[in-house]
Amino acid sequence: MTRPTPETLAHSARRARTVTEPAGDADHTTPPRAAAPATPAVRPSGPVPVSGAGSLVRSLEALGVDVVFGIPGGAILPAYDPLYDSSVRHILVRHEQGAGHAATGYAQATGRVGVCIATSGPGATNLVTPIADAYMDSVPIVAITGQVARPMIGTDAFQEADIQGITLPITKHNFLVQNAEEIPQVLAEAFHLAATGRPGPVLVDIPKDVLQAATTFSWPPTLDLPGYRPTLHPHGKQIREAARLMSSARRPVLYVGGGVLKAGATESLRRLAELTGIPVVTTLMALGAFPDSHRQHLGMPGMHGTVAAVYGLQKADLIVALGARFDDRVTGKLDSFAPDATVVHADIDPAEIGKNRHADVPIVGDAKHVIDELIAAVTTEHKAGRRTDLHDWWHQLDDLRERYPLGYDEPADGTLSPQYVIKRLGEIVGPDAIYVAGVGQHQMWASQFISYEKPGTWLNSGGLGTMGYAVPAAMGAKAGRPDTVVWAVDGDGCFQMTNQELATCALEGIPVKIAVINNGNLGMVRQWQTLFYEGRYSNTELGTHKHRIPDFVKLAEALGCVGLRCENAEDVDKTIEAAMAITDAPVVIDFTVGKDAMVWPMVAAGTSNDEIMFARGVRPAFDEDDI
């Protein structure tokens, strides 16, 4: 089997740097952020006779697209003929869901718009889950689907589905192209909408006869998006009021969400935090936005957050929310969340402000502009002698950090600890790698026991919680950043949903590394059964332990990968190091771990953050007079 070399992949990724790929630092300490197509990626061209399909492919080239993920089929097939000769690299996935998650992983890792392609009917509907996933996590992707010919629409034709109607609630916008002349304008508008404001997925559905029709291609098109004017710069009065509150609060917290990463505002966030001395919590979607090792970082809040982060928010007198949406997994029981806190809520999407928690100071704007203007306003407050003393607040928080650090107990039965595996993975691989997680216990352990020091190094399905996300997303991330080591931390349940994309990785020369945390069960569901269903383990045992079905090592080899297995702590380091030494093929490690490990701390669903459990049967002790 011949694989493209890493150098070939790197050349492909660097090709056609365009308006959707602004230059970033070489070490990606601040990854490129998505940007609007403001200038053409190619020189303006006059009308050239092409088919609709040719216009589509030329539009992708003009937009600077270097890679797309897809599967051909009848309705989209006309587009695949000009794609054969295109500079755009097409990665043939094994399932459309893989194409969508790969586009998402690519977008999250690079800051550029990810692109996936599918045919009509079942091909398009197989994209629904990754489109919904991208919508929940505000990821810029463009999904291009074929549709039956226009005269057949509405007749229940073979492989017809109203994908525009199906995806209307889960896309930022979608288009049904009515004639071939529209294609360049629609594609340019789709990329602009996906990448600007609050990023998100956009769907472009193109009937087969439109792809086959004769037309002309010229570039650039004129965008026509009346009413679409995202607010980037915040209102000065609101900024000044937020700065006044930040300079007088006694128990403030900076509550940082994924919007800070999407805005490329991580360096600004660090300056604001250090200027004010305010504690920082970063949500699951924001890990890496603020260094885990930083003195002011309390960790992740929420259902499985640190005790210090959860109680820091709960007992705050001021919460400054930056690009976060007060998700239920953070707030717990909403009516008991942070009862004494004044809330400053800054977000680029005005629909988020006040949706779940009333905002005393609402700020609409891009997080980078908001934070930069907050820095200036707080500096003015400090120069006027208005600066709060946070000594007592930090004394209380440091006490919580010391008494309730993240940790775990070694399994009593001598089995391999999953937390130990993930902790050693992060320590050996280091902070420059990209870590991609599936959904469940392994996701939470990966968020807790790997240190995220840089933006763009943690990818996961946060809002939708999509099992099967990790393998294809890792593939997309590696395709977008081929010079970066990419590890997927997956569970044995998640892994069995989309592992067929490892065949794609093997054939396409995409050497991702997969750590399967194999506890033989649907682990998070089993944890809930242990805690809330009296240990009645209904339909959560997968058979990957008892029967070794499937045998993940043999499966990996069948898919063209290197398969390894590790079953004891003494072999963890050398197994990870062996995987790191393999650079020309995907690697899968079956880490066979104990089935009884649980994720702690935990706030049970529907309960107050006040009821956080540090471990099973262990509730943190607090002095209410001090907190």
C-alpha positions in Angstrom: 0.0 0.0 0.0 1.3 3.4 -1.0 0.6 6.3 1.4 1.1 10.0 0.8 4.0 11.2 2.9 3.6 13.7 5.7 5.4 16.2 3.5 2.8 15.6 0.7 0.0 16.2 3.2 1.7 19.3 4.6 2.1 20.7 1.1 -1.6 20.0 0.4 -2.7 21.7 3.6 -0.5 24.8 2.8 -1.9 25.1 -0.7 -4.1 28.0 -1.7 -3.9 30.1 1.5 -7.0 32.3 1.3 -9.4 34.6 3.0 -10.8 31.6 4.8 -7.3 30.7 6.1 -5.7 33.7 7.7 -2.0 33.1 8.6 -1.4 31.9 12.2 1.7 31.4 14.3 3.7 28.4 13.1 3.4 26.7 16.5 -0.4 27.3 16.5 -0.3 28.8 20.0 -3.1 30.9 18.6 -4.7 28.8 15.9 -6.1 30.5 12.7 -9.7 31.7 13.3 -12.4 31.4 10.7 -12.8 34.5 8.6 -15.2 35.9 6.0 -14.3 35.6 2.4 -13.4 39.2 2.0 -11.1 39.0 -1.0 -11.0 36.4 -3.8 -8.5 33.6 -3.5 -8.0 33.7 -7.2 -7.7 36.5 -9.6 -11.0 37.9 -10.8 -12.1 36.0 -13.9 -14.5 36.7 -16.7 -17.3 34.3 -17.7 -16.0 30.8 -18.6 -18.4 28.2 -20.1 -18.8 25.3 -17.6 -21.4 23.0 -16.3 -23.1 23.6 -13.0 -20.9 21.0 -11.5 -17.8 22.7 -13.0 -19.0 26.0 -11.5 -19.3 24.3 -8.1 -15.8 22.9 -8.2 -14.3 26.1 -9.4 -16.1 28.0 -6.6 -14.6 25.7 -4.0 -11.1 26.3 -5.6 -11.7 30.0 -5.6 -12.7 29.9 -1.9 -9.4 28.3 -1.1 -10.8 24.9 -0.1 -7.9 22.4 0.0 -9.8 19.2 1.2 -13.3 17.9 1.2 -14.7 14.7 2.8 -17.4 12.8 1.0 -19.0 9.9 -0.9 -20.3 10.0 -4.5 -23.8 8.9 -5.4 -26.3 9.3 -8.2 -27.6 12.9 -7.6 -24.2 14.3 -6.7 -22.2 12.3 -9.3 -22.0 15.1 -11.9 -19.9 17.1 -9.3 -17.4 14.3 -9.0 -16.3 14.5 -12.7 -14.7 18.0 -12.5 -13.5 17.2 -9.0 -11.4 14.5 -10.6 -9.1 17.2 -12.2 -9.4 19.7 -9.3 -6.7 20.9 -7.0 -9.2 20.2 -4.2 -8.3 17.0 -2.4 -11.2 14.7 -2.0 -11.1 12.2 0.9 -13.4 9.2 0.3 -15.0 8.3 3.6 -16.8 5.1 4.4 -20.0 6.7 5.8 -21.4 10.2 5.4 -21.5 10.6 9.2 -17.7 10.3 9.0 -17.6 13.0 6.3 -19.5 15.4 8.5 -17.5 14.8 11.7 -14.2 15.0 9.7 -15.3 18.4 8.3 -16.0 19.4 11.9 -12.6 18.2 13.2 -10.9 19.9 10.3 -12.6 23.2 11.1 -12.0 23.0 14.9 -8.3 22.2 14.3 -7.6 24.8 11.7 -10.1 27.6 12.1 -11.1 27.2 8.4 -14.4 26.2 7.1 -14.8 22.4 6.8 -16.5 20.9 3.8 -18.4 17.6 3.4 -20.3 16.2 0.3 -23.0 13.7 0.1 -25.6 12.5 -2.4 -29.4 12.9 -2.0 -31.8 10.9 0.2 -29.9 8.6 2.6 -26.6 10.2 1.8 -27.9 13.6 2.9 -29.8 12.3 5.9 -26.6 10.5 7.1 -25.2 14.1 7.5 -28.0 15.1 9.9 -26.1 14.0 13.1 -22.8 15.8 12.3 -24.7 18.9 11.1 -26.6 19.0 14.4 -23.3 18.4 16.2 -21.7 21.3 14.4 -24.7 23.5 15.1 -24.6 22.9 18.9 -20.9 23.6 19.1 -20.8 26.5 16.6 -18.5 24.9 14.1 -18.1 26.4 10.6 -18.8 23.7 8.1 -20.5 23.7 4.6 -22.4 20.6 3.7 -23.0 20.1 0.0 -25.7 17.6 -1.0 -27.0 16.4 -4.3 -30.8 16.5 -4.9 -33.0 14.8 -7.4 -33.7 16.8 -10.5 -36.0 19.8 -10.2 -39.0 18.2 -12.0 -38.8 15.2 -9.6 -38.8 17.3 -6.4 -41.9 16.6 -4.4 -42.8 13.4 -6.2 -41.2 10.9 -3.7 -38.6 10.1 -6.4 -35.9 7.5 -5.8 -33.5 8.7 -3.1 -35.4 12.0 -2.6 -35.4 13.6 0.8 -36.3 17.2 1.7 -32.9 17.8 3.3 -33.4 21.5 3.3 -36.5 21.1 5.5 -35.0 18.4 7.6 -32.0 20.5 8.5 -33.7 23.9 8.9 -33.6 23.8 12.7 -30.0 22.6 12.9 -28.3 24.9 10.3 -27.3 28.5 10.5 -28.8 28.8 7.0 -29.4 26.5 4.1 -29.9 26.8 0.4 -31.7 24.9 -2.4 -30.0 26.0 -5.6 -32.6 26.7 -8.3 -30.4 27.4 -11.3 -26.7 26.9 -12.2 -26.0 30.6 -12.5 -26.5 30.9 -8.7 -23.8 28.5 -7.7 -20.8 30.8 -7.2 -22.9 33.3 -5.3 -24.5 30.7 -3.1 -21.2 29.0 -2.3 -19.6 32.4 -1.4 -22.5 33.3 0.8 -22.5 29.8 2.4 -18.9 30.2 3.4 -19.4 33.8 4.6 -22.3 32.7 6.8 -20.6 29.7 8.2 -17.4 31.6 9.2 -18.7 34.9 10.4 -20.7 36.0 13.5 -21.4 33.0 15.5 -20.0 30.2 13.3 -22.1 27.3 12.3 -23.1 24.8 9.6 -24.6 25.8 6.3 -26.2 23.4 3.9 -26.2 23.8 0.1 -28.6 21.4 -1.7 -28.1 21.2 -5.5 -30.5 19.3 -7.9 -28.8 17.0 -10.3 -30.1 18.8 -13.4 -28.7 22.0 -12.1 -25.3 20.3 -11.8 -25.6 19.1 -15.4 -26.9 22.4 -16.8 -24.7 24.6 -19.0 -23.7 27.9 -17.4 -20.7 30.3 -17.0 -18.4 30.7 -14.1 -16.9 34.1 -13.1 -15.4 35.2 -9.8 -15.9 37.0 -7.4 -19.6 37.0 -7.1 -21.6 39.7 -5.3 -22.9 38.7 -1.9 -26.6 39.5 -1.2 -27.4 38.9 2.4 -29.8 41.6 3.5 -30.2 41.9 7.2 -27.1 39.8 8.1 -24.9 42.1 10.0 -23.3 40.4 13.0 -22.4 42.9 15.8 -18.7 42.7 16.3 -18.0 45.8 18.5 -19.7 46.0 21.9 -21.5 49.1 23.2 -19.1 51.3 25.2 -21.5 52.0 28.0 -22.0 48.3 28.7 -18.2 47.8 28.7 -17.7 50.6 31.2 -20.3 49.2 33.5 -18.8 45.7 33.3 -15.4 47.2 34.1 -16.8 49.0 37.1 -18.3 45.8 38.4 -15.1 43.9 37.8 -13.1 46.5 39.8 -15.4 46.4 42.8 -16.6 42.8 43.1 -15.3 40.7 46.1 -15.9 37.3 44.6 -15.7 37.6 40.8 -15.2 34.7 38.3 -14.5 34.8 34.6 -16.7 32.1 33.0 -15.1 31.3 29.7 -16.8 29.4 26.9 -15.9 28.2 23.4 -16.7 31.5 21.8 -13.3 32.8 23.1 -11.5 30.2 21.1 -13.6 30.9 18.0 -12.8 34.6 18.2 -9.0 34.0 18.5 -9.1 35.8 21.8 -7.0 33.6 24.0 -4.1 36.0 24.4 -6.4 38.8 25.2 -8.2 36.6 27.8 -4.9 36.0 29.5 -4.1 39.7 29.6 -7.5 40.5 31.1 -7.2 37.7 33.7 -3.7 38.8 34.8 -4.7 42.5 34.9 -7.7 41.8 37.2 -6.5 38.8 39.1 -9.9 37.3 38.7 -10.2 33.4 38.8 -10.9 31.7 35.5 -13.1 28.7 34.7 -13.1 27.2 31.2 -16.0 25.1 30.0 -15.6 21.7 28.2 -15.7 23.6 24.9 -13.1 26.1 26.0 -10.3 23.9 27.3 -7.0 25.3 26.1 -8.4 28.9 26.0 -6.6 29.6 29.2 -3.6 27.4 30.3 -4.5 24.7 32.7 -1.3 25.3 34.5 -2.0 29.0 35.1 -2.2 30.1 38.7 -5.6 31.7 38.2 -7.2 28.7 36.5 -9.7 26.9 38.7 -10.5 24.2 36.1 -13.6 23.1 34.3 -17.1 23.9 35.9 -20.1 21.8 35.6 -21.4 18.2 36.1 -17.8 16.8 36.2 -15.9 19.9 36.9 -13.5 20.6 39.8 -14.9 21.4 43.2 -13.1 24.8 43.1 -14.6 25.7 39.7 -18.1 24.6 40.6 -18.2 26.4 43.9 -16.4 29.4 42.6 -19.2 30.0 40.2 -21.9 29.0 42.7 -20.7 31.5 45.4 -19.6 34.3 43.1 -20.9 37.8 43.5 -20.0 38.6 39.9 -19.9 36.2 36.9 -18.4 37.6 33.7 -19.5 35.1 31.0 -17.4 35.4 27.8 -18.6 33.4 24.8 -20.5 30.9 27.0 -24.2 30.0 27.0 -25.1 28.9 30.6 -25.5 25.3 29.5 -27.5 23.0 31.9 -24.4 20.9 32.4 -22.7 24.0 33.9 -25.5 25.5 35.8 -27.1 22.3 37.3 -30.5 23.1 38.6 -30.9 26.6 37.0 -33.0 28.3 39.7 -30.3 27.5 42.3 -27.3 28.5 40.2 -25.1 31.3 41.6 -27.9 32.9 43.5 -25.9 36.0 44.7 -24.1 36.7 41.4 -24.5 39.8 39.2 -24.1 38.6 35.6 -22.2 40.2 32.8 -22.9 38.2 29.7 -20.9 38.8 26.5 -21.7 36.9 23.3 -21.7 37.5 19.6 -25.1 35.8 19.4 -27.8 38.1 21.0 -30.2 35.1 21.2 -27.9 33.6 23.9 -28.0 36.5 26.2 -30.6 36.1 28.8 -31.8 32.8 27.3 -31.1 30.8 30.4 -29.9 33.3 33.0 -30.8 36.9 33.2 -28.0 39.2 32.3 -27.6 42.3 34.4 -25.1 43.7 31.9 -25.7 42.3 28.4 -22.9 42.8 25.9 -23.3 41.8 22.2 -20.0 41.5 20.3 -17.1 39.5 19.2 -15.2 38.1 22.2 -11.9 39.5 21.0 -13.3 43.0 20.7 -15.1 42.6 24.0 -12.1 41.5 25.9 -9.8 44.0 24.4 -12.2 46.8 25.3 -12.7 45.4 28.8 -8.9 45.6 29.2 -8.9 49.2 28.3 -11.8 50.1 30.6 -10.5 48.1 33.6 -7.1 49.8 33.1 -8.9 53.2 33.3 -10.7 52.0 36.5 -7.3 51.0 38.1 -5.7 54.3 37.2 -8.5 56.0 39.0 -7.7 54.0 42.1 -10.7 51.7 41.8 -9.4 48.1 42.3 -10.9 45.4 44.5 -9.0 43.2 46.9 -9.4 39.6 46.1 -7.1 38.2 48.8 -9.9 36.6 50.9 -11.6 35.2 47.8 -8.4 33.5 46.6 -7.7 32.2 50.1 -11.0 30.4 50.0 -10.6 29.1 46.5 -7.0 27.9 47.2 -8.3 26.1 50.3 -10.8 24.2 48.1 -8.1 23.4 45.5 -5.9 22.0 48.2 -8.6 19.9 49.9 -10.4 18.7 46.8 -7.9 18.2 43.9 -8.7 16.0 40.9 -7.6 12.4 41.6 -8.7 8.8 41.5 -8.4 5.5 43.4 -6.6 2.6 41.9 -9.0 -0.3 41.1 -9.3 -2.7 44.0 -9.4 -5.7 41.7 -6.0 -4.8 40.2 -7.3 -3.9 36.8 -5.8 -1.1 34.8 -7.0 2.4 35.8 -8.4 4.4 32.9 -7.5 7.6 34.6 -3.8 6.5 34.8 -3.8 5.6 31.1 -5.1 9.1 30.1 -2.9 10.9 32.5 0.2 9.2 31.2 -0.9 9.8 27.6 -1.0 13.5 28.2 2.3 13.6 30.0 4.1 11.5 27.4 2.6 13.1 24.3 2.7 16.6 25.6 0.7 19.9 25.2 1.5 20.4 21.5 -0.6 17.5 20.3 -4.3 17.6 19.4 -6.5 15.4 21.6 -9.9 14.4 20.3 -12.5 12.7 22.5 -15.6 10.7 22.0 -18.5 11.0 24.5 -18.8 9.4 27.9 -16.5 8.6 30.8 -13.3 8.7 28.7 -14.3 12.2 27.5 -14.5 13.4 31.0 -11.3 11.8 32.1 -9.5 13.2 29.1 -10.8 16.7 30.0 -9.6 16.2 33.6 -6.3 14.4 33.4 -4.7 15.9 30.3 -3.3 19.4 30.7 -4.4 21.8 27.9 -2.0 24.6 27.6 -2.7 25.9 24.1 -5.8 26.7 22.1 -6.9 24.3 19.4 -5.6 21.2 21.2 -8.9 19.8 22.5 -11.7 18.7 20.2 -14.9 17.1 21.4 -18.6 16.9 20.9 -19.9 19.1 23.7 -23.4 20.2 23.0 -24.9 17.2 21.2 -22.7 14.6 22.9 -22.3 12.5 19.8 -20.9 9.0 20.2 -18.8 8.2 17.2 -17.4 11.7 16.9 -13.8 11.0 17.8 -12.3 8.8 15.0 -13.6 10.8 12.0 -13.0 14.2 13.8 -9.4 13.1 14.4 -9.1 12.2 10.8 -10.3 15.7 9.8 -8.0 17.4 12.3 -4.9 15.4 11.0 -5.8 16.2 7.4 -6.0 19.9 8.3 -2.8 20.0 10.5 -0.7 17.1 9.1 2.4 18.1 11.0 0.7 17.9 14.4 0.3 14.7 16.4 -3.4 13.8 16.7 -4.7 11.4 19.4 -8.3 10.3 19.7 -9.3 9.1 23.1 -12.3 6.9 22.5 -14.5 4.5 24.4 -15.2 0.9 23.3 -18.8 1.9 22.7 -18.1 5.1 20.7 -15.3 3.4 18.7 -17.6 0.8 17.3 -19.8 3.4 15.8 -17.4 5.0 13.3 -14.2 3.0 13.3 -14.6 2.2 9.7 -13.1 5.6 8.9 -9.7 4.1 10.0 -9.8 2.4 6.6 -10.0 5.8 5.1 -7.1 7.0 7.2 -5.0 4.0 6.2 -5.6 4.4 2.5 -5.3 8.2 2.5 -2.1 8.4 4.6 -3.6 10.0 7.7 -1.7 8.5 10.6 -4.0 9.3 13.5 -3.5 7.5 16.8 -6.5 6.0 18.7 -6.5 5.2 22.4 -9.5 3.0 23.1 -10.4 3.0 26.8 -12.0 -0.4 26.7 -14.0 -1.1 29.9 -16.3 -3.6 28.2 -19.3 -1.4 28.8 -21.2 1.7 27.9 -19.3 3.3 30.8 -21.2 6.5 31.6 -24.6 4.8 31.3 -23.3 2.0 33.6 -22.1 4.7 36.1 -25.6 6.1 36.2 -27.0 2.6 36.6 -24.7 2.1 39.6 -25.6 5.3 41.2 -29.3 5.7 40.4 -30.6 2.3 39.3 -29.4 0.1 42.2 -26.7 -1.6 40.0 -29.2 -3.1 37.5 -27.0 -3.2 34.5 -29.5 -3.4 31.7 -28.0 -3.6 28.2 -24.7 -1.8 29.0 -22.2 -4.7 28.7 -20.7 -4.7 25.2 -18.8 -8.0 25.2 -15.4 -6.5 24.4 -14.0 -7.9 27.7 -15.8 -11.1 28.2 -15.8 -12.3 24.6 -13.3 -9.9 23.0 -15.8 -9.3 20.3 -14.6 -7.5 18.4 -10.9 -8.0 19.1 -9.8 -4.4 18.6 -6.2 -5.4 17.7 -7.4 -7.7 14.9 -10.0 -5.1 13.8 -7.3 -2.4 13.6 -5.1 -4.7 11.5 -8.0 -5.5 9.2 -8.6 -1.8 8.7 -4.9 -1.2 7.6 -3.7 0.1 11.0 -1.2 -1.1 13.6 -3.0 -2.7 16.5 -1.6 -2.8 20.1 -3.0 -3.9 23.4 -2.1 -2.9 26.9 -3.6 -4.5 30.0 -1.4 -3.5 33.0 0.1 -0.3 34.3 3.7 -1.5 33.8 3.2 -1.5 30.0 1.3 1.8 29.6 4.4 4.0 28.9 6.1 1.7 26.5 2.9 1.1 24.6 2.2 4.8 24.2 5.9 5.3 23.2 5.6 2.5 20.6 2.6 4.2 19.1 4.4 7.6 19.0 7.2 5.9 17.1 4.9 4.9 14.2 4.4 7.8 11.8 3.4 6.1 8.6 0.2 4.4 9.6 -2.8 4.8 11.9 -2.3 3.2 15.3 -5.0 1.7 17.6 -4.3 0.8 21.2 -6.8 -1.4 23.1 -6.3 -0.2 26.7 -8.2 -2.9 28.6 -9.3 -1.2 31.8 -11.5 -2.0 34.8 -15.2 -1.6 34.4 -16.0 0.0 37.8 -14.1 3.3 37.6 -16.3 6.3 37.8 -16.0 10.0 36.9 -15.7 12.3 40.0 -16.5 15.0 41.0 -20.2 14.8 39.9 -23.3 17.0 40.1 -26.2 14.6 39.4 -28.4 15.8 36.5 -31.2 18.0 37.7 -29.7 18.8 41.1 -28.1 21.9 42.4 -24.4 22.6 42.1 -24.6 22.9 45.9 -25.0 19.1 45.9 -21.7 18.3 44.2 -20.1 15.0 45.2 -16.3 14.8 45.5 -16.5 11.0 45.4 -19.1 8.4 46.0 -20.7 9.1 49.3 -18.3 12.1 49.9 -19.7 15.6 49.9 -17.2 18.5 50.2 -17.2 20.2 53.5 -17.5 24.0 53.4 -17.6 26.7 56.0 -20.6 28.7 54.9 -19.3 31.8 56.7 -16.2 31.8 54.5 -17.8 31.0 51.2 
